[in-house]
Amino acid sequence: MQNRRFFVTSKGATRDIAEFALKTTYDDFDDKLRQRMKEILLDSVGMTLPGAFMTQAKAAINYIKELRAPEEAGVWAAGFRTSAEWAAVANGCSSHDTEFEDDTYPDGTYQVGIFPGIFALGEKLHISGKQAIEGFVIAFDIAAKIGLSSLECMTRGFTGPALFCTIGVAASAAKMLKLDVDTTVHAVSIAASHGSGLLKQTGAGIHLYEAGLASKDGISSAMLAKHGLTGLPNIIEMPMGFLDAVAGVTDPDLKLGEGGFHSINIGIKRYPCCFMQQQVMFGFLELIRENNISADDVESIEVDVQPGFLRPVRFHHPDNEDQARFSLPHSLAVLLLDEKVFLDSYNEERVHDPKVKALRDRVKIIVHPEWDLPGISGHDNPVKIRLKDGREFSKVCTSADVSMILGTDEIMEKYMGCALRVVSKSRAEQIADMVLSLEKVDDISKISELATYPDK
């Protein structure tokens, strides 16, 4: 071990994170988890490709291209390479710009804050597909377990996933760099100071950028620790430390790896908008289909929500596509008009469509203060549709805490719907074949090469 200014403790959450990261291996995962992770990573690649051409991601990519950083990892769909850290930013921002990211609730952990860092540093280091799955599962479990222990952070206005994914990626990056446990403790501590994200930034480009920043700063934290930078070895759990500052929590029992790995619970979005809306939209679509309801029939729509719902989903009449993805009235309006909702449902044309605007006016959000819980989710959401002829139809939609589990065919349909906007069918199928057999890939840079340079 290198000489350090601070004594590294033998117990506590900071060290628990480091030890968990270093001891956990691909062999600890069952076949169900391995298959699930390959599907999540396929979905991740798919959403990143069209995201690179969206407004906010283009701003980040243009800036990163100007930096002319060392060519270590690919910026997917953008046709150039940059440093691992900046590739992670670009790919995190691109994947998040679609708002197709996959999450777990109530912690809110998102995969777009993790896979870009694993793949970018992994490309630089030429890791195998098994190591990529390993790194992703480790980082996600750390981030999610920290999130579950500190739900209050989102009530206070932080974007918990952005903060906690930084720590998860740092721990996985330390493992990929083959750091020892004491140096990994420092990487985790440094990441605690790097972590950032504000919930009120939803609807603005920086909210999307935060996901890439989590991966970048996770990599940087591990690299800085490798070169000798130190952090307090108990900063996660100590009074006035990281979790105390963001959530009022000290000495958490993170239960890392206990009861299975948390990434098995990742829900895959059907719709390119905030995860909080997904179950309401799915239930609403079932209601209109079961009762053959058309837009012209509808007098009003009521949705009952907990206060936390409107912390991120707060735009009734959005001004642009970024706000539209955090507008439940907009999402219900386009569902009612189109039934099929995809990326174009939130573009500027739909935001300003008079028919969509008129339907948004018919949506009423009823907030129930008595339903408030730590975090932003946790309560079922009743929906009522009142028709012009006086009839009413209602349904109680499941809480966002219940993950949406899509089948393999649905995941592939979503992936192809995204990928074919950027690459040919043969290229999309080649990428899918490699990701779905990731355990056989000896060097993940082969996947990145295909994703970085589009063939159409």
HELIX and SHEET records of a PDB file:
HELIX    1   1 ALA A   13  LYS A   23  1                                  11    
HELIX    2   2 TYR A   26  ASP A   28  5                                   3    
HELIX    3   3 ASP A   31  GLY A   51  1                                  21    
HELIX    4   4 THR A   55  LEU A   67  1                                  13    
HELIX    5   5 ALA A   84  ASP A   97  1                                  14    
HELIX    6   6 GLN A  111  GLY A  113  5                                   3    
HELIX    7   7 PHE A  115  LEU A  125  1                                  11    
HELIX    8   8 GLY A  129  SER A  149  1                                  21    
HELIX    9   9 GLU A  152  THR A  155  1                                   4    
HELIX   10  10 GLY A  160  MET A  176  1                                  17    
HELIX   11  11 VAL A  181  HIS A  194  1                                  14    
HELIX   12  12 LEU A  199  GLN A  201  5                                   3    
HELIX   13  13 GLY A  205  LYS A  226  1                                  22    
HELIX   14  14 PHE A  242  ALA A  247  1                                   6    
HELIX   15  15 HIS A  262  ASN A  265  5                                   4    
HELIX   16  16 PHE A  275  GLN A  277  5                                   3    
HELIX   17  17 GLN A  278  GLU A  290  1                                  13    
HELIX   18  18 ALA A  295  ASP A  297  5                                   3    
HELIX   19  19 PRO A  307  LEU A  310  5                                   4    
HELIX   20  20 GLU A  321  ALA A  324  1                                   4    
HELIX   21  21 LEU A  328  ASP A  338  1                                  11    
HELIX   22  22 LEU A  343  TYR A  346  5                                   4    
HELIX   23  23 GLU A  348  VAL A  351  1                                   4    
HELIX   24  24 PRO A  354  ASP A  361  1                                   8    
HELIX   25  25 PRO A  369  TRP A  371  5                                   3    
HELIX   26  26 THR A  408  ALA A  419  1                                  12    
HELIX   27  27 LYS A  425  VAL A  435  1                                  11    
HELIX   28  28 LEU A  438  LYS A  440  5                                   3    
HELIX   29  29 SER A  445  THR A  452  1                                   8    
SHEET    1   A 2 ALA A  73  VAL A  75  0                                        
SHEET    2   A 2 PHE A  80  THR A  82 -1                                        
SHEET    1   B 4 VAL A 363  VAL A 367  0                                        
SHEET    2   B 4 VAL A 298  VAL A 305  1                                        
SHEET    3   B 4 ASN A 381  LEU A 387 -1                                        
SHEET    4   B 4 GLU A 392  CYS A 397 -1                                        
END                                                                             
